[in-house]
Amino acid sequence: MYILIAILLLGILVTVHEAGHFFAARLTGIEVMEFAIGFGPKLLGWKSKKHDTQFSLRLIPMGGYCAFYGEDDTQGKHVNDPRAYSRQSVWKRMLSVAMGPMMNFILAFVVAAVYFWVGGVGEVTGVDPYVAQVAAAGPAYDAGLQVGDVILTINGVDMLDGTTDTLLAAISGYQAGDPPLHMTIRRGQDAFETDMTPFWDAEEGKYRVGVTIGGIYRVLQRPVTLPGALKESWNSCVYAGGLILRALGDLVTTGEGIENTAGPVGVVSMVSEQVSAGGFSAFLNLLVVISINLGIMNALPIPGLDGSRFLFMLVEAIRRKPIAPEKEAMVHLAGMVFLFGVMILFTFKDVMNLFR
């Protein structure tokens, strides 16, 4: 169920992004040949009689596209067709490209604003640790721990004291010869007890049980007015965007964070895990953050993405003459090949991580 929820989240982001392109084209009179959610074989489809646009839902829910009439016409088949994308004024084409990433930013801002207005602004008062990952082999796996479990007590000591430090110290503080750790675990509405003996990790220099501990914030909701919600939403989106840009900068300049990057499979896995632990609020938080991330990535001048297409149009507007279509198409094609290669690489990495 949580995997389906994660796919739904990605579907929402892709649909909103492509809808930005679509409605900007409708507004400016640019003809759209196909509006598709997903890639690969078509599952469902219908055609608009009024605008002659094909709407499609395709098998692989990891993207989508909005194909304009006569777009990327490297053969010159539509060079004299007034409906062709290349024959539209440059500002119309720039708007149609820019509105994709812009809609992701708008979605993030609106969702965050509504969330703050309805639910209030959260003030963190503490954090409750939970099991975020379980190694395929280890004491925790043998003891039956699962992702989402909450460790209530260890040897009778309360672990829900508002920090993750107490839990981590209880595990790493184990010494050779000590009796097994006696744990009380909460899973959903039920609780059970289990024992496990930590193992010494020479590389880490501490005792471990084969889990990754996450934290669910204890949040006290403070009601706000609509203007207050809009302000909180703006500040949250700017903060998230800043973190993403800094992370991208570190990734490009120093390679820092490369081990935390993920493809579609990794994103679905991460979203399903966090939603299973944090519920609807986690879903909305991820929707906001990933939407901002998607908007930023598409706005970058990477060949094949919206930012690159916008840059070509900006050059055209400045020099009052388009770059040769075949040259631009080759740049975008090379970019798409590179991006698909990266996606395949990260997908392989994500799948291998699932089996670890």
CORNOR-V619172 format. One record per pair of residues at least 12 apart in sequence whose ideal C-beta (glycine too) atoms are under 7 Angstrom apart, sorted by the first residue. I is the first residue (numbers start at 1). J is the second residue. D is the distance in Angstrom with one decimal. If there is no record, write none. Layout:
i j d
I J D
I J D
This chain:
i j d
2 272 3.7
2 275 5.4
2 276 4.7
3 268 6.1
3 272 4.9
5 272 6.7
5 275 5.5
5 283 6.7
6 268 4.3
6 271 3.7
6 272 4.4
6 275 6.8
7 61 5.3
7 268 6.2
9 271 5.7
9 283 6.6
9 286 6.4
9 287 5.8
10 61 6.5
10 62 6.9
10 267 7.0
11 37 6.5
11 61 5.5
12 287 6.8
13 104 6.6
13 290 6.2
13 291 5.4
13 294 5.5
14 37 6.0
14 63 6.0
14 64 4.4
15 37 5.6
15 64 7.0
16 103 5.1
16 104 6.4
16 107 4.9
17 100 4.9
17 103 5.9
17 104 5.4
17 294 6.4
18 35 6.4
18 37 6.9
18 64 4.7
18 65 6.7
18 66 4.8
18 100 6.9
19 103 6.3
20 99 3.8
20 100 4.5
20 102 5.9
20 103 3.1
21 66 4.0
21 96 5.7
21 99 6.1
21 100 4.7
22 35 5.3
22 66 5.1
24 95 5.0
24 96 4.4
24 99 3.9
25 68 6.3
25 96 4.8
28 92 4.0
28 95 6.1
28 96 6.5
30 68 5.7
30 85 6.4
30 88 5.5
30 92 6.1
30 96 5.7
31 68 6.8
31 69 3.8
31 83 5.2
32 53 4.8
32 66 6.0
32 67 6.9
32 68 6.0
33 53 6.8
33 54 6.6
33 67 4.6
33 68 6.8
33 69 5.2
34 53 6.8
34 54 4.3
34 56 6.1
34 67 4.5
35 53 6.1
35 55 5.2
35 66 5.4
36 56 4.2
36 58 5.7
36 64 5.4
36 65 5.4
37 57 5.5
37 58 6.8
37 64 4.5
38 57 6.2
38 58 3.5
38 59 6.2
38 60 5.4
38 61 4.8
38 63 6.9
38 64 6.1
39 58 5.6
39 60 4.5
39 62 6.7
39 63 5.5
40 58 5.2
40 59 4.2
40 60 4.4
41 58 6.5
41 59 4.8
42 56 5.0
42 58 5.5
43 57 5.1
43 58 6.2
43 59 5.8
44 57 4.3
62 264 4.4
68 85 4.2
69 83 5.3
69 84 6.3
69 85 6.1
70 83 6.8
70 84 3.1
70 85 4.9
70 86 6.3
71 85 4.4
72 329 5.1
73 86 6.1
73 325 6.1
74 325 5.5
74 326 4.7
74 329 4.5
86 322 7.0
86 325 6.7
90 313 5.4
90 316 5.4
90 317 4.8
93 313 5.5
94 310 6.1
94 313 4.8
97 306 5.1
97 309 5.0
97 310 4.9
97 313 6.9
98 310 5.9
100 298 6.0
100 306 5.1
101 295 4.2
101 298 4.5
101 299 4.4
101 306 5.7
104 291 4.6
104 292 6.9
104 294 5.0
104 295 3.4
105 292 6.6
105 295 4.8
107 291 5.0
108 237 5.4
108 288 4.5
108 291 4.2
108 292 4.8
109 233 5.4
109 234 6.9
109 237 5.4
111 284 6.0
111 287 5.8
111 288 5.5
112 233 3.9
112 236 5.4
112 237 6.2
112 288 5.1
113 229 5.0
113 230 5.3
113 233 3.8
115 284 5.4
116 224 6.0
116 229 3.9
116 232 4.7
116 233 5.9
117 224 6.9
117 226 5.6
117 229 3.7
119 221 5.9
120 221 3.7
120 222 5.2
120 223 4.5
120 224 6.1
121 222 5.0
121 224 5.3
121 232 5.3
122 219 3.7
122 220 6.9
122 221 5.7
123 219 6.7
123 220 4.8
123 222 5.9
124 217 4.9
124 218 6.8
124 219 5.9
125 218 4.8
125 220 5.4
126 162 2.9
126 163 6.9
126 218 4.0
127 162 6.5
127 163 6.3
127 164 6.1
127 215 4.0
127 216 6.7
127 217 5.3
127 218 6.4
128 150 6.7
128 160 5.5
128 215 6.8
128 216 4.8
128 218 6.3
129 151 6.6
129 159 6.6
129 164 4.4
129 167 4.7
129 213 5.0
129 215 5.6
130 148 6.4
130 149 6.7
130 150 4.9
130 214 5.5
130 216 5.8
130 277 5.5
131 145 5.6
131 146 6.9
131 147 5.9
131 148 6.6
131 149 4.4
131 211 5.2
131 213 6.9
132 147 6.6
132 212 4.7
132 213 6.3
132 214 3.3
132 273 6.6
133 147 6.4
133 211 6.6
133 212 3.9
134 146 6.4
134 147 6.1
134 210 6.6
134 211 5.5
135 210 3.7
136 356 6.1
138 209 6.4
138 210 2.4
139 196 4.0
139 197 5.8
139 198 6.3
139 199 6.4
139 209 4.5
139 210 5.8
140 196 6.2
140 209 4.6
140 210 4.5
140 211 4.5
141 210 6.0
143 194 4.5
143 195 6.9
143 196 4.3
144 194 6.2
145 185 6.7
145 211 6.4
146 187 6.8
147 273 5.7
147 276 6.8
148 276 5.1
148 277 5.0
149 185 5.1
149 186 7.0
149 187 5.2
150 186 4.4
151 167 6.0
151 183 5.7
151 185 6.0
152 184 4.3
152 185 6.8
152 186 5.4
152 191 6.8
153 183 6.9
153 184 4.4
154 170 4.5
154 181 5.3
154 183 5.4
155 181 6.3
155 182 5.4
157 170 6.7
162 218 6.5
164 213 5.7
164 215 5.2
167 213 6.3
168 213 6.4
171 198 5.9
171 207 6.4
171 208 6.8
171 209 5.7
172 206 4.3
172 207 5.5
174 198 4.4
174 207 4.4
180 195 4.1
180 196 6.0
180 197 4.5
181 195 6.7
181 196 5.6
181 198 6.8
182 195 5.4
183 196 6.8
196 209 5.5
214 277 6.7
216 277 6.3
216 278 6.1
237 292 6.1
240 288 6.9
240 289 5.3
240 292 5.2
241 292 5.3
241 296 6.4
244 292 6.4
244 293 5.3
244 296 5.6
245 296 6.7
261 346 6.5
262 346 6.1
262 350 5.7
263 343 5.4
263 346 3.1
263 347 4.4
263 350 5.2
264 347 6.4
265 347 5.3
265 350 3.8
265 351 5.9
266 346 6.7
266 350 3.7
266 353 6.9
269 350 6.8
269 354 6.6
271 286 5.5
274 286 6.3
302 335 6.1
303 331 4.8
303 332 5.7
303 334 5.9
303 335 2.6
304 332 5.0
304 335 3.0
304 336 4.0
304 339 5.5
305 335 7.0
308 332 6.7
308 335 6.3
312 328 5.4
